[in-house]
Amino acid sequence: MKKIILLLSLICSLSSGSADIFEGLDNPRVLPMLQDLPYERGGMNIPAQDGRFLYDLIIEKGYRRGLEIGTSNGYSTLWLGLAFQKTGGTVITIEIEPQRAREARRNFKKAGLDGVIDSRINDAFKEIPTIKGEFDFIFLDAWKPDYIRFLKMLTPRIRPGGAITAHNVISQSQSMKDFLDALHHDPDLKTTIHKTSAAGISVSIVRSK
Ligand SMILES: C[S@@+](CC[C@H](N)C(=O)[O-])C[C@H]1O[C@@H](n2cnc3c(N)ncnc32)[C@H](O)[C@@H]1O
């Protein structure tokens, strides 16, 4: 009996948790994809609660120009795209592996977000120098040991008040010690670590000079 009660309360907490994640999202094309993206190549996507966290951050701060490193099949980008659609902004996402990027493009089109999301197929280290201007939101979700190089390359390109965010800062902290150390010691960044899921997301806001 005790086991059944425990199981029921677990099911209730899981289902009420997932209801909160999608609360207030009324886009009928994107919502089913955020709830259950039918990826062809499997995994690697951020959990829905992490997507919701980034969505809320972009809208709360009114960010208008985003950049994502590591598109995969585009699940996280759908969350970002939906947020930038609300703020009137756009997001560039970069994926090195063509097959994943092509799947992502199909997903963006199906979601009706291909006008908000600019998908690039390239090594981000080569693509970034070809992109002009500043960003106010960046999401790192590529190979973890590369985060430090992306941080050095991109921090000078974020406007004051903008954010550089990164995924897996708890679950894969061992693979990015140099990055986490740099975040915490950079006087120009105010960093907080959020445990929205077991993966962990860092949010580093660029201070005004
Ligand atoms: C964890 S997956 C991204 C998952 C995606 N953000 C999501 O949540 O839906 C990481 C992706 O980064 C890509 N990647 C790794 N290094 C890259 C680089 N230098 N430039 C562009 N993409 C890269 C990989 O091919 C892989 O598809």
Ligand as a Chemical Component Dictionary entry (heavy atoms), coordinates in Angstrom:
data_LIG
# 
_chem_comp.id                   LIG 
_chem_comp.type                 NON-POLYMER 
_chem_comp.pdbx_formal_charge   0 
_chem_comp.three_letter_code    LIG 
# 
loop_
_chem_comp_atom.comp_id 
_chem_comp_atom.atom_id 
_chem_comp_atom.alt_atom_id 
_chem_comp_atom.type_symbol 
_chem_comp_atom.charge 
_chem_comp_atom.model_Cartn_x 
_chem_comp_atom.model_Cartn_y 
_chem_comp_atom.model_Cartn_z 
_chem_comp_atom.pdbx_ordinal 
LIG C1  C1  C 0  24.494 18.378 -26.843 1  
LIG S1  S1  S 1  24.273 18.512 -28.566 2  
LIG C2  C2  C 0  23.234 19.946 -28.708 3  
LIG C3  C3  C 0  21.822 19.696 -28.262 4  
LIG C4  C4  C 0  20.885 20.839 -28.552 5  
LIG N1  N1  N 0  21.388 22.109 -28.042 6  
LIG C5  C5  C 0  19.533 20.568 -27.929 7  
LIG O1  O1  O 0  19.417 20.674 -26.697 8  
LIG O2  O2  O -1 18.601 20.247 -28.661 9  
LIG C6  C6  C 0  25.825 19.170 -29.057 10 
LIG C7  C7  C 0  25.946 19.448 -30.537 11 
LIG O3  O3  O 0  27.055 20.333 -30.722 12 
LIG C8  C8  C 0  27.625 20.038 -31.980 13 
LIG N2  N2  N 0  28.972 20.627 -32.003 14 
LIG C9  C9  C 0  30.054 20.209 -31.307 15 
LIG N3  N3  N 0  31.119 20.999 -31.568 16 
LIG C10 C10 C 0  30.674 21.952 -32.456 17 
LIG C11 C11 C 0  31.307 23.054 -33.110 18 
LIG N4  N4  N 0  32.590 23.342 -32.917 19 
LIG N5  N5  N 0  30.553 23.805 -33.940 20 
LIG C12 C12 C 0  29.240 23.524 -34.146 21 
LIG N6  N6  N 0  28.598 22.483 -33.558 22 
LIG C13 C13 C 0  29.310 21.713 -32.715 23 
LIG C14 C14 C 0  27.560 18.513 -32.048 24 
LIG O4  O4  O 0  27.670 18.051 -33.374 25 
LIG C15 C15 C 0  26.211 18.221 -31.385 26 
LIG O5  O5  O 0  25.183 18.067 -32.340 27 
# 
loop_
_chem_comp_bond.comp_id 
_chem_comp_bond.atom_id_1 
_chem_comp_bond.atom_id_2 
_chem_comp_bond.value_order 
_chem_comp_bond.pdbx_ordinal 
LIG C1  S1  SING 1  
LIG S1  C2  SING 2  
LIG S1  C6  SING 3  
LIG C2  C3  SING 4  
LIG C3  C4  SING 5  
LIG C4  N1  SING 6  
LIG C4  C5  SING 7  
LIG C5  O1  DOUB 8  
LIG C5  O2  SING 9  
LIG C6  C7  SING 10 
LIG C7  O3  SING 11 
LIG C7  C15 SING 12 
LIG O3  C8  SING 13 
LIG C8  N2  SING 14 
LIG C8  C14 SING 15 
LIG N2  C9  SING 16 
LIG N2  C13 SING 17 
LIG C9  N3  DOUB 18 
LIG N3  C10 SING 19 
LIG C10 C11 SING 20 
LIG C10 C13 DOUB 21 
LIG C11 N4  SING 22 
LIG C11 N5  DOUB 23 
LIG N5  C12 SING 24 
LIG C12 N6  DOUB 25 
LIG N6  C13 SING 26 
LIG C14 O4  SING 27 
LIG C14 C15 SING 28 
LIG C15 O5  SING 29 
# 
